[in-house]
Amino acid sequence: MIEKTATEEKVNSKCFEFVQEAGLSRRAFVQLLGTGLLITVTEGISIGQRSRGGGRSIAVAARVHLNRDGTINVMTGKVEEGQGPRAQLSQAAAEELRVPVDRIHLIMSDTGLVPDDGITAGSRTTPSTVPAVRQGAATARELLVRLAADRWKVDAANLNVQDGVITNKKTRQTISYADLAGSSDVAEAFKQSVSSDVALKPVSEWKVLGESVARPNSRDILTGAHHYPSDVVRPNMLYGKILRPPSYGATLQSIDLSKARAMKDVFVFRDDQFVGCAAPSSFLASQALEAVAQTASWRITPQPSGKELFSHLKEHARTGGRSSPRTRGSIDSALASASKVLSETYTLAYVQHTPMEPRAAIAEWNDGKLTVWSGVDGPQRVQGDLARAFDVPSDRVRVIVPDMGGGFGGKHTGEAAEDAARLARAAGRPVAVHWTRAEEFTWAYFRPAAVIECKGGLEANGSLIAWDFTNINAGGSAIDTPYNIANTRILSAGSDSPLRQGSYRCLAATGNNFARESFMDELAAAAGADPLAFRLAHLENSRIRTVLETVAKHFNWAARKKKVTAEIGVGLACGTEKNSVVAACVEVHVDRKRGQIKVNEVCEAFECGPVQNPANLTSQVQGCIMMGLGPALREEMQFEDGKILNASFARYLVPRFEDVPKIDVHLVKKTDIPSAGGGETPIIAIAPAIGNAVFAATGIRLRAMPMQNALRRQLA
């Protein structure tokens, strides 16, 4: 047995104490970490030291841990919510450690064990966390090679690593990572910081990255063995329900808790506007909440209606400061001299994220320390929020995120975690708070609604010389035009949003691209030009040109455009965001009598640099296409008097199986630039391509999302 130093023994003991407080036994923790020595960095800091892994220096031990059975634990703060980082980051580590990917055991999103890699959002895992993990793994490999060289007293350049075995190329002497696991010199070496300039494998030499690797826990997902956040159960746990206002802005004036408090096994708690009930079953908690709600008196605040949404956004638009236009050339002069000037307004409704798993959290207090299991995509962010909310040091708050059931940008905040923690502290027992679907629809934040105003000027020869583009409320993501236009004015203006709004898959880029690519089609028609040719004539971005030409070729654009009928139309669109590019062609069928749009086929080309996992990336593109169909065609939050009117899947129409079109995805490979994320940008081309296809068939321009509702209004 390898003898530990006094400091290592002390810190490991503290680590085990912390884990036991979270409900794990010593045996369970050892099984989690493998059979190797628990590597610690410095007194009081475990392998979960809280330095950001995506740029700041962290110790190798905070990223990599060797086990005596030959497996390797790799730690990351990123969250697996269906987009694929569990496989991708395992590949990244395996590539640099020179081991098969099944040797990697990825420990994710537990603030007590992993470094802070930042929130899982903005397609940042691929460009930021993958390099950070690769650097950590590569630094670990180099340190292990040096240790072997020191033991054998040879030059490290004479050593080779393959399948986790270090070999002396001259003598054929070998030592494995498993042989080194648990040694004190490895523990000492891994206290060093991850090197930012360590050599990483070039794309041309990839053996694990670039291959299609399945999600490591896919069997558990398929068989139902995996426990999502909403499946977590703690000993002696209660189920909590929270009293919600009857409308936005309503404040609680009075309430009688006596009836609910008289119910057997029910705990009721009030703190100003917060009222919650907890009981051994969710049914009993719901009964108690109903008894409480019947006695509540509220002060109602008038709220804008969905019918006046877009006029409200325009009236409350905020400009100046950061909301000032960016200009190039002389837009006013160019518009004045243009042969043709077009001016149109596009609108976007609020939409919800509708993840398969609504918000869920389980909170447990022990000796003033809080542990929360929750479905959030920023565990360290929520850790900080909880620490502030309950006035405790952040190192006394632990947030654990099991692989969760979707987020799409909608789980940046930890409302359920705070609700559960508040009830758990008051009740003195663990409490689970699971949002209902109606709560998720009503109280989670929405993708922002928007009013987008476009103006363009054409010369007599059909060249686009002026571009004036203003987005009110949705934001500035991908707002800059990728087209070569001499005179531009571009503005992202804030507004007073009637509903709570926040992040969404590709956020404002979807709306900005919808308006821009729809308006480009309008300009092409005004110029008497083919939509594809018009775009190519104004495109200098070689990456967008490539995906546009690729998708047009595979879709057979030229031939199919000639076969357009009054019912069948084809359209295209392209765009760029998150350092990736996309283009799509679609075919639609329009039923004028019913006012229905059926998307028959989607062909999409996508390029995001070197592809790290082709099968997963293809799935992401397909998922973006399907998710994009919803807001493009039917998804729209309806609200009046501060109340959501369609807070259910029966009335909020996400795509169904019958809506799935033929999907043809083409990944364009480009290896001379860094890899970019692929979970967002593929969504931005689908809506404008659909709108342009509807125009090709019907001559009707749809300038509002959702478009099916817009079509019915025009046909009425």
Helices and strands as residue ranges (DSSP letters): H 6-21, H 26-33, G 60-62, E 64-66, E 72-76, H 85-97, G 101-103, E 104-108, I 125-129, H 130-152, G 156-158, E 159-162, E 165-168, E 174-176, H 177-180, H 184-189, G 203-205, H 218-223, G 229-231, E 238-242, E 251-254, H 258-261, E 267-271, E 274-279, H 282-293, E 297-299, G 306-308, H 309-315, E 326-328, H 331-337, E 340-348, E 360-366, E 369-374, H 379-390, G 394-396, E 397-400, H 415-427, E 431-434, H 437-443, E 450-458, E 464-472, E 487-493, H 507-527, H 531-537, H 542-555, H 557-561, E 568-577, E 580-591, E 596-607, H 614-633, E 639-640, E 643-644, G 657-659, E 662-667, G 681-683, H 686-698, E 704-705, H 707-715
